[in-house]
Amino acid sequence: MNLVNSESRSQAPGDHNLTYIMTAGTAKLTYSVDNKPFIDVPDSAKTATTGVTVRLPACRVLAVLTGDATLSINRAE
């Protein structure tokens, strides 16, 4: 599922694959638990096309994107 800049969405707990695609810009994932302020997912700030796997609690996620960066999140199998 592609994430939209500055639009939060609910996320189930578990391992998730993050896919970053960009030629210019930055992308990072932030999360919030129990309506607390959003904080950065550790090691999620990227400046190049790549992929990583992160473990998240039940939370809301929010992508912070600049330039042409896109970020998608999918449940890891």
mmJSON file of the N, C-alpha and C atoms, coordinates in Angstrom:
{"data_MODEL":{"atom_site":{
"group_PDB":["ATOM","ATOM","ATOM","ATOM","ATOM","ATOM","ATOM","ATOM","ATOM","ATOM","ATOM","ATOM","ATOM","ATOM","ATOM","ATOM","ATOM","ATOM","ATOM","ATOM","ATOM","ATOM","ATOM","ATOM","ATOM","ATOM","ATOM","ATOM","ATOM","ATOM","ATOM","ATOM","ATOM","ATOM","ATOM","ATOM","ATOM","ATOM","ATOM","ATOM","ATOM","ATOM","ATOM","ATOM","ATOM","ATOM","ATOM","ATOM","ATOM","ATOM","ATOM","ATOM","ATOM","ATOM","ATOM","ATOM","ATOM","ATOM","ATOM","ATOM","ATOM","ATOM","ATOM","ATOM","ATOM","ATOM","ATOM","ATOM","ATOM","ATOM","ATOM","ATOM","ATOM","ATOM","ATOM","ATOM","ATOM","ATOM","ATOM","ATOM","ATOM","ATOM","ATOM","ATOM","ATOM","ATOM","ATOM","ATOM","ATOM","ATOM","ATOM","ATOM","ATOM","ATOM","ATOM","ATOM","ATOM","ATOM","ATOM","ATOM","ATOM","ATOM","ATOM","ATOM","ATOM","ATOM","ATOM","ATOM","ATOM","ATOM","ATOM","ATOM","ATOM","ATOM","ATOM","ATOM","ATOM","ATOM","ATOM","ATOM","ATOM","ATOM","ATOM","ATOM","ATOM","ATOM","ATOM","ATOM","ATOM","ATOM","ATOM","ATOM","ATOM","ATOM","ATOM","ATOM","ATOM","ATOM","ATOM","ATOM","ATOM","ATOM","ATOM","ATOM","ATOM","ATOM","ATOM","ATOM","ATOM","ATOM","ATOM","ATOM","ATOM","ATOM","ATOM","ATOM","ATOM","ATOM","ATOM","ATOM","ATOM","ATOM","ATOM","ATOM","ATOM","ATOM","ATOM","ATOM","ATOM","ATOM","ATOM","ATOM","ATOM","ATOM","ATOM","ATOM","ATOM","ATOM","ATOM","ATOM","ATOM","ATOM","ATOM","ATOM","ATOM","ATOM","ATOM","ATOM","ATOM","ATOM","ATOM","ATOM","ATOM","ATOM","ATOM","ATOM","ATOM","ATOM","ATOM","ATOM","ATOM","ATOM","ATOM","ATOM","ATOM","ATOM","ATOM","ATOM","ATOM","ATOM","ATOM","ATOM","ATOM","ATOM","ATOM","ATOM","ATOM","ATOM","ATOM","ATOM","ATOM","ATOM","ATOM","ATOM","ATOM","ATOM","ATOM","ATOM","ATOM","ATOM","ATOM"],
"id":[1,2,3,4,5,6,7,8,9,10,11,12,13,14,15,16,17,18,19,20,21,22,23,24,25,26,27,28,29,30,31,32,33,34,35,36,37,38,39,40,41,42,43,44,45,46,47,48,49,50,51,52,53,54,55,56,57,58,59,60,61,62,63,64,65,66,67,68,69,70,71,72,73,74,75,76,77,78,79,80,81,82,83,84,85,86,87,88,89,90,91,92,93,94,95,96,97,98,99,100,101,102,103,104,105,106,107,108,109,110,111,112,113,114,115,116,117,118,119,120,121,122,123,124,125,126,127,128,129,130,131,132,133,134,135,136,137,138,139,140,141,142,143,144,145,146,147,148,149,150,151,152,153,154,155,156,157,158,159,160,161,162,163,164,165,166,167,168,169,170,171,172,173,174,175,176,177,178,179,180,181,182,183,184,185,186,187,188,189,190,191,192,193,194,195,196,197,198,199,200,201,202,203,204,205,206,207,208,209,210,211,212,213,214,215,216,217,218,219,220,221,222,223,224,225,226,227,228,229,230,231],
"type_symbol":["N","C","C","N","C","C","N","C","C","N","C","C","N","C","C","N","C","C","N","C","C","N","C","C","N","C","C","N","C","C","N","C","C","N","C","C","N","C","C","N","C","C","N","C","C","N","C","C","N","C","C","N","C","C","N","C","C","N","C","C","N","C","C","N","C","C","N","C","C","N","C","C","N","C","C","N","C","C","N","C","C","N","C","C","N","C","C","N","C","C","N","C","C","N","C","C","N","C","C","N","C","C","N","C","C","N","C","C","N","C","C","N","C","C","N","C","C","N","C","C","N","C","C","N","C","C","N","C","C","N","C","C","N","C","C","N","C","C","N","C","C","N","C","C","N","C","C","N","C","C","N","C","C","N","C","C","N","C","C","N","C","C","N","C","C","N","C","C","N","C","C","N","C","C","N","C","C","N","C","C","N","C","C","N","C","C","N","C","C","N","C","C","N","C","C","N","C","C","N","C","C","N","C","C","N","C","C","N","C","C","N","C","C","N","C","C","N","C","C","N","C","C","N","C","C","N","C","C","N","C","C"],
"label_atom_id":["N","CA","C","N","CA","C","N","CA","C","N","CA","C","N","CA","C","N","CA","C","N","CA","C","N","CA","C","N","CA","C","N","CA","C","N","CA","C","N","CA","C","N","CA","C","N","CA","C","N","CA","C","N","CA","C","N","CA","C","N","CA","C","N","CA","C","N","CA","C","N","CA","C","N","CA","C","N","CA","C","N","CA","C","N","CA","C","N","CA","C","N","CA","C","N","CA","C","N","CA","C","N","CA","C","N","CA","C","N","CA","C","N","CA","C","N","CA","C","N","CA","C","N","CA","C","N","CA","C","N","CA","C","N","CA","C","N","CA","C","N","CA","C","N","CA","C","N","CA","C","N","CA","C","N","CA","C","N","CA","C","N","CA","C","N","CA","C","N","CA","C","N","CA","C","N","CA","C","N","CA","C","N","CA","C","N","CA","C","N","CA","C","N","CA","C","N","CA","C","N","CA","C","N","CA","C","N","CA","C","N","CA","C","N","CA","C","N","CA","C","N","CA","C","N","CA","C","N","CA","C","N","CA","C","N","CA","C","N","CA","C","N","CA","C","N","CA","C","N","CA","C","N","CA","C","N","CA","C","N","CA","C","N","CA","C","N","CA","C"],
"label_alt_id":[null,null,null,null,null,null,null,null,null,null,null,null,null,null,null,null,null,null,null,null,null,null,null,null,null,null,null,null,null,null,null,null,null,null,null,null,null,null,null,null,null,null,null,null,null,null,null,null,null,null,null,null,null,null,null,null,null,null,null,null,null,null,null,null,null,null,null,null,null,null,null,null,null,null,null,null,null,null,null,null,null,null,null,null,null,null,null,null,null,null,null,null,null,null,null,null,null,null,null,null,null,null,null,null,null,null,null,null,null,null,null,null,null,null,null,null,null,null,null,null,null,null,null,null,null,null,null,null,null,null,null,null,null,null,null,null,null,null,null,null,null,null,null,null,null,null,null,null,null,null,null,null,null,null,null,null,null,null,null,null,null,null,null,null,null,null,null,null,null,null,null,null,null,null,null,null,null,null,null,null,null,null,null,null,null,null,null,null,null,null,null,null,null,null,null,null,null,null,null,null,null,null,null,null,null,null,null,null,null,null,null,null,null,null,null,null,null,null,null,null,null,null,null,null,null,null,null,null,null,null,null],
"label_comp_id":["MET","MET","MET","ASN","ASN","ASN","LEU","LEU","LEU","VAL","VAL","VAL","ASN","ASN","ASN","SER","SER","SER","GLU","GLU","GLU","SER","SER","SER","ARG","ARG","ARG","SER","SER","SER","GLN","GLN","GLN","ALA","ALA","ALA","PRO","PRO","PRO","GLY","GLY","GLY","ASP","ASP","ASP","HIS","HIS","HIS","ASN","ASN","ASN","LEU","LEU","LEU","THR","THR","THR","TYR","TYR","TYR","ILE","ILE","ILE","MET","MET","MET","THR","THR","THR","ALA","ALA","ALA","GLY","GLY","GLY","THR","THR","THR","ALA","ALA","ALA","LYS","LYS","LYS","LEU","LEU","LEU","THR","THR","THR","TYR","TYR","TYR","SER","SER","SER","VAL","VAL","VAL","ASP","ASP","ASP","ASN","ASN","ASN","LYS","LYS","LYS","PRO","PRO","PRO","PHE","PHE","PHE","ILE","ILE","ILE","ASP","ASP","ASP","VAL","VAL","VAL","PRO","PRO","PRO","ASP","ASP","ASP","SER","SER","SER","ALA","ALA","ALA","LYS","LYS","LYS","THR","THR","THR","ALA","ALA","ALA","THR","THR","THR","THR","THR","THR","GLY","GLY","GLY","VAL","VAL","VAL","THR","THR","THR","VAL","VAL","VAL","ARG","ARG","ARG","LEU","LEU","LEU","PRO","PRO","PRO","ALA","ALA","ALA","CYS","CYS","CYS","ARG","ARG","ARG","VAL","VAL","VAL","LEU","LEU","LEU","ALA","ALA","ALA","VAL","VAL","VAL","LEU","LEU","LEU","THR","THR","THR","GLY","GLY","GLY","ASP","ASP","ASP","ALA","ALA","ALA","THR","THR","THR","LEU","LEU","LEU","SER","SER","SER","ILE","ILE","ILE","ASN","ASN","ASN","ARG","ARG","ARG","ALA","ALA","ALA","GLU","GLU","GLU"],
"label_asym_id":["A","A","A","A","A","A","A","A","A","A","A","A","A","A","A","A","A","A","A","A","A","A","A","A","A","A","A","A","A","A","A","A","A","A","A","A","A","A","A","A","A","A","A","A","A","A","A","A","A","A","A","A","A","A","A","A","A","A","A","A","A","A","A","A","A","A","A","A","A","A","A","A","A","A","A","A","A","A","A","A","A","A","A","A","A","A","A","A","A","A","A","A","A","A","A","A","A","A","A","A","A","A","A","A","A","A","A","A","A","A","A","A","A","A","A","A","A","A","A","A","A","A","A","A","A","A","A","A","A","A","A","A","A","A","A","A","A","A","A","A","A","A","A","A","A","A","A","A","A","A","A","A","A","A","A","A","A","A","A","A","A","A","A","A","A","A","A","A","A","A","A","A","A","A","A","A","A","A","A","A","A","A","A","A","A","A","A","A","A","A","A","A","A","A","A","A","A","A","A","A","A","A","A","A","A","A","A","A","A","A","A","A","A","A","A","A","A","A","A","A","A","A","A","A","A","A","A","A","A","A","A"],
"label_entity_id":["1","1","1","1","1","1","1","1","1","1","1","1","1","1","1","1","1","1","1","1","1","1","1","1","1","1","1","1","1","1","1","1","1","1","1","1","1","1","1","1","1","1","1","1","1","1","1","1","1","1","1","1","1","1","1","1","1","1","1","1","1","1","1","1","1","1","1","1","1","1","1","1","1","1","1","1","1","1","1","1","1","1","1","1","1","1","1","1","1","1","1","1","1","1","1","1","1","1","1","1","1","1","1","1","1","1","1","1","1","1","1","1","1","1","1","1","1","1","1","1","1","1","1","1","1","1","1","1","1","1","1","1","1","1","1","1","1","1","1","1","1","1","1","1","1","1","1","1","1","1","1","1","1","1","1","1","1","1","1","1","1","1","1","1","1","1","1","1","1","1","1","1","1","1","1","1","1","1","1","1","1","1","1","1","1","1","1","1","1","1","1","1","1","1","1","1","1","1","1","1","1","1","1","1","1","1","1","1","1","1","1","1","1","1","1","1","1","1","1","1","1","1","1","1","1","1","1","1","1","1","1"],
"label_seq_id":[1,1,1,2,2,2,3,3,3,4,4,4,5,5,5,6,6,6,7,7,7,8,8,8,9,9,9,10,10,10,11,11,11,12,12,12,13,13,13,14,14,14,15,15,15,16,16,16,17,17,17,18,18,18,19,19,19,20,20,20,21,21,21,22,22,22,23,23,23,24,24,24,25,25,25,26,26,26,27,27,27,28,28,28,29,29,29,30,30,30,31,31,31,32,32,32,33,33,33,34,34,34,35,35,35,36,36,36,37,37,37,38,38,38,39,39,39,40,40,40,41,41,41,42,42,42,43,43,43,44,44,44,45,45,45,46,46,46,47,47,47,48,48,48,49,49,49,50,50,50,51,51,51,52,52,52,53,53,53,54,54,54,55,55,55,56,56,56,57,57,57,58,58,58,59,59,59,60,60,60,61,61,61,62,62,62,63,63,63,64,64,64,65,65,65,66,66,66,67,67,67,68,68,68,69,69,69,70,70,70,71,71,71,72,72,72,73,73,73,74,74,74,75,75,75,76,76,76,77,77,77],
"pdbx_PDB_ins_code":[null,null,null,null,null,null,null,null,null,null,null,null,null,null,null,null,null,null,null,null,null,null,null,null,null,null,null,null,null,null,null,null,null,null,null,null,null,null,null,null,null,null,null,null,null,null,null,null,null,null,null,null,null,null,null,null,null,null,null,null,null,null,null,null,null,null,null,null,null,null,null,null,null,null,null,null,null,null,null,null,null,null,null,null,null,null,null,null,null,null,null,null,null,null,null,null,null,null,null,null,null,null,null,null,null,null,null,null,null,null,null,null,null,null,null,null,null,null,null,null,null,null,null,null,null,null,null,null,null,null,null,null,null,null,null,null,null,null,null,null,null,null,null,null,null,null,null,null,null,null,null,null,null,null,null,null,null,null,null,null,null,null,null,null,null,null,null,null,null,null,null,null,null,null,null,null,null,null,null,null,null,null,null,null,null,null,null,null,null,null,null,null,null,null,null,null,null,null,null,null,null,null,null,null,null,null,null,null,null,null,null,null,null,null,null,null,null,null,null,null,null,null,null,null,null,null,null,null,null,null,null],
"Cartn_x":[0.839,0.0,0.89,0.681,1.418,0.92,1.854,1.507,1.498,0.603,0.469,1.091,1.86,2.525,1.528,1.857,1.082,-0.328,-0.575,-1.877,-1.651,-2.134,-1.903,-2.919,-2.515,-3.416,-3.11,-4.085,-3.909,-3.041,-2.223,-1.343,-1.395,-1.556,-1.565,-0.146,-0.01,1.328,2.013,3.341,4.12,5.224,5.827,6.904,6.311,6.898,6.411,7.589,7.398,8.398,8.098,9.132,9.021,9.788,9.168,9.816,9.862,11.076,11.317,11.717,11.106,11.487,11.627,12.802,13.022,14.255,14.249,15.457,15.973,15.085,15.464,14.479,14.976,14.099,14.462,13.587,13.784,12.457,12.545,11.343,11.661,10.708,10.829,9.445,9.399,8.144,8.123,6.992,6.8,5.594,5.494,4.353,3.9,2.65,2.045,1.265,1.463,0.725,-0.155,-1.401,-2.346,-2.487,-2.52,-2.714,-1.629,-0.459,0.677,1.315,2.231,2.885,3.599,3.662,4.365,5.867,6.533,7.991,8.535,9.814,10.434,10.572,10.294,10.627,12.148,12.856,14.319,14.802,15.816,16.462,15.518,14.455,13.526,13.754,14.62,14.89,15.839,15.402,16.19,16.263,17.35,17.554,17.774,17.554,17.735,16.76,16.53,15.659,16.239,15.409,15.854,14.636,14.871,13.822,14.346,13.508,13.875,12.679,12.932,11.875,11.917,10.758,10.663,9.561,9.691,8.653,7.916,6.584,5.76,4.743,4.381,3.26,1.96,0.823,-0.44,-0.351,-0.53,-0.259,-0.89,-0.647,-0.927,0.426,0.533,1.771,1.55,2.639,2.597,3.897,3.79,4.971,5.293,6.601,7.082,7.954,7.44,8.071,8.432,9.586,9.961,10.38,10.448,10.847,9.903,10.475,9.651,9.571,9.938,9.983,8.599,8.556,7.354,7.74,6.789,7.028,5.79,6.027,4.931,5.235,4.17,4.3,3.435,3.998,3.281,3.671,2.733,2.989,4.044,5.065,6.095,5.528,5.858,5.375,6.243],
"Cartn_y":[-1.171,0.0,1.241,2.121,3.377,4.305,4.96,5.947,7.329,8.178,9.53,10.49,11.452,12.429,13.085,13.082,13.759,13.212,11.965,11.329,10.078,10.081,8.927,7.83,6.593,5.454,4.437,3.625,2.574,1.465,0.877,-0.216,-1.318,-2.545,-3.702,-3.967,-4.614,-4.908,-6.005,-6.023,-7.078,-6.521,-7.413,-7.029,-6.516,-5.419,-4.781,-4.44,-4.65,-4.257,-2.835,-1.997,-0.635,-0.571,-0.039,0.104,1.589,2.081,3.487,3.581,4.508,4.76,6.27,6.702,8.137,8.372,9.499,9.962,11.223,11.95,13.146,13.291,13.616,13.802,12.872,12.84,12.017,11.383,10.326,9.675,9.089,9.189,8.507,8.14,7.167,6.709,7.101,7.642,7.951,7.155,7.0,6.267,6.868,6.593,7.079,5.946,5.791,4.791,5.535,5.143,5.725,7.234,7.723,9.149,10.056,9.502,10.318,10.951,11.903,12.522,11.486,11.75,10.866,10.954,9.793,9.722,8.915,9.131,8.423,6.933,6.113,4.691,4.624,3.972,3.931,3.425,4.076,3.71,3.75,4.54,4.596,5.795,6.723,7.889,7.468,7.664,7.234,8.347,8.321,9.312,8.656,7.36,6.626,5.453,4.93,3.771,2.585,1.972,0.845,0.165,-0.844,-1.522,-1.963,-1.919,-2.36,-3.06,-3.829,-4.457,-3.886,-3.495,-2.936,-3.66,-3.674,-4.228,-3.055,-3.091,-2.017,-2.565,-1.76,-2.126,-1.738,-2.043,-1.512,0.006,0.723,2.161,2.856,4.149,4.925,5.249,5.167,5.508,6.744,7.476,8.704,8.819,8.943,9.12,10.607,10.912,12.275,12.217,12.78,12.653,14.027,14.092,15.299,14.897,15.875,15.597,14.606,13.658,12.655,11.332,11.35,10.129,9.516,8.176,7.423,6.364,5.997,4.986,4.089,2.784,1.833,0.905,0.412,-0.491,-1.71,-2.88,-4.142,-5.08,-5.888,-6.885,-7.884,-8.135,-9.115,-10.513,-11.401,-12.784,-13.597],
"Cartn_z":[0.0,0.0,0.0,-0.964,-1.003,0.086,0.746,1.76,1.115,1.587,1.068,2.078,1.57,2.436,3.389,4.666,5.712,5.907,5.514,5.743,6.585,7.827,8.704,8.433,8.751,8.596,9.68,10.037,11.035,10.47,11.338,10.925,11.971,11.522,12.418,12.922,14.072,14.586,13.767,13.851,13.196,12.325,11.536,10.626,9.319,8.828,7.603,6.696,5.4,4.41,3.959,3.986,3.48,2.171,1.126,-0.169,-0.52,-0.721,-1.04,-2.509,-3.246,-4.634,-4.793,-5.301,-5.499,-6.361,-7.048,-7.729,-7.058,-6.392,-5.638,-4.488,-3.321,-2.172,-1.032,-0.047,1.14,1.531,2.319,2.843,4.201,5.11,6.399,6.873,7.77,8.343,9.812,10.241,11.656,12.147,13.474,14.022,15.341,15.688,16.92,17.568,18.865,19.641,20.646,20.748,21.712,21.571,20.328,20.039,20.603,20.873,21.306,20.07,20.248,19.085,18.221,16.919,15.991,16.234,16.191,16.315,15.144,14.836,13.719,14.006,13.006,13.069,12.922,13.851,13.768,12.403,11.88,10.606,9.412,9.478,8.347,7.434,7.793,6.94,5.815,4.564,3.4,2.367,1.566,0.512,-0.844,-0.944,-2.201,-2.244,-3.436,-3.611,-2.844,-2.014,-1.183,-0.573,0.213,0.957,2.309,3.324,4.665,5.299,6.328,7.109,8.52,9.036,10.377,11.143,12.453,13.332,13.962,13.85,14.389,15.378,16.391,17.257,16.553,17.133,16.627,16.769,15.661,15.691,14.494,14.401,13.193,12.586,11.264,10.576,9.72,9.504,8.735,7.954,6.63,5.787,5.684,5.713,5.505,4.257,3.152,1.841,1.281,0.589,-0.139,-1.545,-2.45,-3.828,-4.472,-5.229,-5.911,-5.149,-3.874,-3.068,-2.884,-2.96,-2.613,-1.592,-0.754,0.276,0.346,0.255,0.408,1.568,2.193,3.336,3.09,3.35,3.189,4.32,4.715,5.752,5.258,6.068,5.711,5.9,5.017,5.105,6.013],
"occupancy":[1.0,1.0,1.0,1.0,1.0,1.0,1.0,1.0,1.0,1.0,1.0,1.0,1.0,1.0,1.0,1.0,1.0,1.0,1.0,1.0,1.0,1.0,1.0,1.0,1.0,1.0,1.0,1.0,1.0,1.0,1.0,1.0,1.0,1.0,1.0,1.0,1.0,1.0,1.0,1.0,1.0,1.0,1.0,1.0,1.0,1.0,1.0,1.0,1.0,1.0,1.0,1.0,1.0,1.0,1.0,1.0,1.0,1.0,1.0,1.0,1.0,1.0,1.0,1.0,1.0,1.0,1.0,1.0,1.0,1.0,1.0,1.0,1.0,1.0,1.0,1.0,1.0,1.0,1.0,1.0,1.0,1.0,1.0,1.0,1.0,1.0,1.0,1.0,1.0,1.0,1.0,1.0,1.0,1.0,1.0,1.0,1.0,1.0,1.0,1.0,1.0,1.0,1.0,1.0,1.0,1.0,1.0,1.0,1.0,1.0,1.0,1.0,1.0,1.0,1.0,1.0,1.0,1.0,1.0,1.0,1.0,1.0,1.0,1.0,1.0,1.0,1.0,1.0,1.0,1.0,1.0,1.0,1.0,1.0,1.0,1.0,1.0,1.0,1.0,1.0,1.0,1.0,1.0,1.0,1.0,1.0,1.0,1.0,1.0,1.0,1.0,1.0,1.0,1.0,1.0,1.0,1.0,1.0,1.0,1.0,1.0,1.0,1.0,1.0,1.0,1.0,1.0,1.0,1.0,1.0,1.0,1.0,1.0,1.0,1.0,1.0,1.0,1.0,1.0,1.0,1.0,1.0,1.0,1.0,1.0,1.0,1.0,1.0,1.0,1.0,1.0,1.0,1.0,1.0,1.0,1.0,1.0,1.0,1.0,1.0,1.0,1.0,1.0,1.0,1.0,1.0,1.0,1.0,1.0,1.0,1.0,1.0,1.0,1.0,1.0,1.0,1.0,1.0,1.0,1.0,1.0,1.0,1.0,1.0,1.0,1.0,1.0,1.0,1.0,1.0,1.0],
"B_iso_or_equiv":[0.0,0.0,0.0,0.0,0.0,0.0,0.0,0.0,0.0,0.0,0.0,0.0,0.0,0.0,0.0,0.0,0.0,0.0,0.0,0.0,0.0,0.0,0.0,0.0,0.0,0.0,0.0,0.0,0.0,0.0,0.0,0.0,0.0,0.0,0.0,0.0,0.0,0.0,0.0,0.0,0.0,0.0,0.0,0.0,0.0,0.0,0.0,0.0,0.0,0.0,0.0,0.0,0.0,0.0,0.0,0.0,0.0,0.0,0.0,0.0,0.0,0.0,0.0,0.0,0.0,0.0,0.0,0.0,0.0,0.0,0.0,0.0,0.0,0.0,0.0,0.0,0.0,0.0,0.0,0.0,0.0,0.0,0.0,0.0,0.0,0.0,0.0,0.0,0.0,0.0,0.0,0.0,0.0,0.0,0.0,0.0,0.0,0.0,0.0,0.0,0.0,0.0,0.0,0.0,0.0,0.0,0.0,0.0,0.0,0.0,0.0,0.0,0.0,0.0,0.0,0.0,0.0,0.0,0.0,0.0,0.0,0.0,0.0,0.0,0.0,0.0,0.0,0.0,0.0,0.0,0.0,0.0,0.0,0.0,0.0,0.0,0.0,0.0,0.0,0.0,0.0,0.0,0.0,0.0,0.0,0.0,0.0,0.0,0.0,0.0,0.0,0.0,0.0,0.0,0.0,0.0,0.0,0.0,0.0,0.0,0.0,0.0,0.0,0.0,0.0,0.0,0.0,0.0,0.0,0.0,0.0,0.0,0.0,0.0,0.0,0.0,0.0,0.0,0.0,0.0,0.0,0.0,0.0,0.0,0.0,0.0,0.0,0.0,0.0,0.0,0.0,0.0,0.0,0.0,0.0,0.0,0.0,0.0,0.0,0.0,0.0,0.0,0.0,0.0,0.0,0.0,0.0,0.0,0.0,0.0,0.0,0.0,0.0,0.0,0.0,0.0,0.0,0.0,0.0,0.0,0.0,0.0,0.0,0.0,0.0,0.0,0.0,0.0,0.0,0.0,0.0],
"pdbx_formal_charge":[null,null,null,null,null,null,null,null,null,null,null,null,null,null,null,null,null,null,null,null,null,null,null,null,null,null,null,null,null,null,null,null,null,null,null,null,null,null,null,null,null,null,null,null,null,null,null,null,null,null,null,null,null,null,null,null,null,null,null,null,null,null,null,null,null,null,null,null,null,null,null,null,null,null,null,null,null,null,null,null,null,null,null,null,null,null,null,null,null,null,null,null,null,null,null,null,null,null,null,null,null,null,null,null,null,null,null,null,null,null,null,null,null,null,null,null,null,null,null,null,null,null,null,null,null,null,null,null,null,null,null,null,null,null,null,null,null,null,null,null,null,null,null,null,null,null,null,null,null,null,null,null,null,null,null,null,null,null,null,null,null,null,null,null,null,null,null,null,null,null,null,null,null,null,null,null,null,null,null,null,null,null,null,null,null,null,null,null,null,null,null,null,null,null,null,null,null,null,null,null,null,null,null,null,null,null,null,null,null,null,null,null,null,null,null,null,null,null,null,null,null,null,null,null,null,null,null,null,null,null,null],
"auth_seq_id":[1,1,1,2,2,2,3,3,3,4,4,4,5,5,5,6,6,6,7,7,7,8,8,8,9,9,9,10,10,10,11,11,11,12,12,12,13,13,13,14,14,14,15,15,15,16,16,16,17,17,17,18,18,18,19,19,19,20,20,20,21,21,21,22,22,22,23,23,23,24,24,24,25,25,25,26,26,26,27,27,27,28,28,28,29,29,29,30,30,30,31,31,31,32,32,32,33,33,33,34,34,34,35,35,35,36,36,36,37,37,37,38,38,38,39,39,39,40,40,40,41,41,41,42,42,42,43,43,43,44,44,44,45,45,45,46,46,46,47,47,47,48,48,48,49,49,49,50,50,50,51,51,51,52,52,52,53,53,53,54,54,54,55,55,55,56,56,56,57,57,57,58,58,58,59,59,59,60,60,60,61,61,61,62,62,62,63,63,63,64,64,64,65,65,65,66,66,66,67,67,67,68,68,68,69,69,69,70,70,70,71,71,71,72,72,72,73,73,73,74,74,74,75,75,75,76,76,76,77,77,77],
"auth_comp_id":["MET","MET","MET","ASN","ASN","ASN","LEU","LEU","LEU","VAL","VAL","VAL","ASN","ASN","ASN","SER","SER","SER","GLU","GLU","GLU","SER","SER","SER","ARG","ARG","ARG","SER","SER","SER","GLN","GLN","GLN","ALA","ALA","ALA","PRO","PRO","PRO","GLY","GLY","GLY","ASP","ASP","ASP","HIS","HIS","HIS","ASN","ASN","ASN","LEU","LEU","LEU","THR","THR","THR","TYR","TYR","TYR","ILE","ILE","ILE","MET","MET","MET","THR","THR","THR","ALA","ALA","ALA","GLY","GLY","GLY","THR","THR","THR","ALA","ALA","ALA","LYS","LYS","LYS","LEU","LEU","LEU","THR","THR","THR","TYR","TYR","TYR","SER","SER","SER","VAL","VAL","VAL","ASP","ASP","ASP","ASN","ASN","ASN","LYS","LYS","LYS","PRO","PRO","PRO","PHE","PHE","PHE","ILE","ILE","ILE","ASP","ASP","ASP","VAL","VAL","VAL","PRO","PRO","PRO","ASP","ASP","ASP","SER","SER","SER","ALA","ALA","ALA","LYS","LYS","LYS","THR","THR","THR","ALA","ALA","ALA","THR","THR","THR","THR","THR","THR","GLY","GLY","GLY","VAL","VAL","VAL","THR","THR","THR","VAL","VAL","VAL","ARG","ARG","ARG","LEU","LEU","LEU","PRO","PRO","PRO","ALA","ALA","ALA","CYS","CYS","CYS","ARG","ARG","ARG","VAL","VAL","VAL","LEU","LEU","LEU","ALA","ALA","ALA","VAL","VAL","VAL","LEU","LEU","LEU","THR","THR","THR","GLY","GLY","GLY","ASP","ASP","ASP","ALA","ALA","ALA","THR","THR","THR","LEU","LEU","LEU","SER","SER","SER","ILE","ILE","ILE","ASN","ASN","ASN","ARG","ARG","ARG","ALA","ALA","ALA","GLU","GLU","GLU"],
"auth_asym_id":["A","A","A","A","A","A","A","A","A","A","A","A","A","A","A","A","A","A","A","A","A","A","A","A","A","A","A","A","A","A","A","A","A","A","A","A","A","A","A","A","A","A","A","A","A","A","A","A","A","A","A","A","A","A","A","A","A","A","A","A","A","A","A","A","A","A","A","A","A","A","A","A","A","A","A","A","A","A","A","A","A","A","A","A","A","A","A","A","A","A","A","A","A","A","A","A","A","A","A","A","A","A","A","A","A","A","A","A","A","A","A","A","A","A","A","A","A","A","A","A","A","A","A","A","A","A","A","A","A","A","A","A","A","A","A","A","A","A","A","A","A","A","A","A","A","A","A","A","A","A","A","A","A","A","A","A","A","A","A","A","A","A","A","A","A","A","A","A","A","A","A","A","A","A","A","A","A","A","A","A","A","A","A","A","A","A","A","A","A","A","A","A","A","A","A","A","A","A","A","A","A","A","A","A","A","A","A","A","A","A","A","A","A","A","A","A","A","A","A","A","A","A","A","A","A","A","A","A","A","A","A"],
"auth_atom_id":["N","CA","C","N","CA","C","N","CA","C","N","CA","C","N","CA","C","N","CA","C","N","CA","C","N","CA","C","N","CA","C","N","CA","C","N","CA","C","N","CA","C","N","CA","C","N","CA","C","N","CA","C","N","CA","C","N","CA","C","N","CA","C","N","CA","C","N","CA","C","N","CA","C","N","CA","C","N","CA","C","N","CA","C","N","CA","C","N","CA","C","N","CA","C","N","CA","C","N","CA","C","N","CA","C","N","CA","C","N","CA","C","N","CA","C","N","CA","C","N","CA","C","N","CA","C","N","CA","C","N","CA","C","N","CA","C","N","CA","C","N","CA","C","N","CA","C","N","CA","C","N","CA","C","N","CA","C","N","CA","C","N","CA","C","N","CA","C","N","CA","C","N","CA","C","N","CA","C","N","CA","C","N","CA","C","N","CA","C","N","CA","C","N","CA","C","N","CA","C","N","CA","C","N","CA","C","N","CA","C","N","CA","C","N","CA","C","N","CA","C","N","CA","C","N","CA","C","N","CA","C","N","CA","C","N","CA","C","N","CA","C","N","CA","C","N","CA","C","N","CA","C","N","CA","C","N","CA","C","N","CA","C","N","CA","C","N","CA","C"],
"pdbx_PDB_model_num":[1,1,1,1,1,1,1,1,1,1,1,1,1,1,1,1,1,1,1,1,1,1,1,1,1,1,1,1,1,1,1,1,1,1,1,1,1,1,1,1,1,1,1,1,1,1,1,1,1,1,1,1,1,1,1,1,1,1,1,1,1,1,1,1,1,1,1,1,1,1,1,1,1,1,1,1,1,1,1,1,1,1,1,1,1,1,1,1,1,1,1,1,1,1,1,1,1,1,1,1,1,1,1,1,1,1,1,1,1,1,1,1,1,1,1,1,1,1,1,1,1,1,1,1,1,1,1,1,1,1,1,1,1,1,1,1,1,1,1,1,1,1,1,1,1,1,1,1,1,1,1,1,1,1,1,1,1,1,1,1,1,1,1,1,1,1,1,1,1,1,1,1,1,1,1,1,1,1,1,1,1,1,1,1,1,1,1,1,1,1,1,1,1,1,1,1,1,1,1,1,1,1,1,1,1,1,1,1,1,1,1,1,1,1,1,1,1,1,1,1,1,1,1,1,1,1,1,1,1,1,1]
}}}
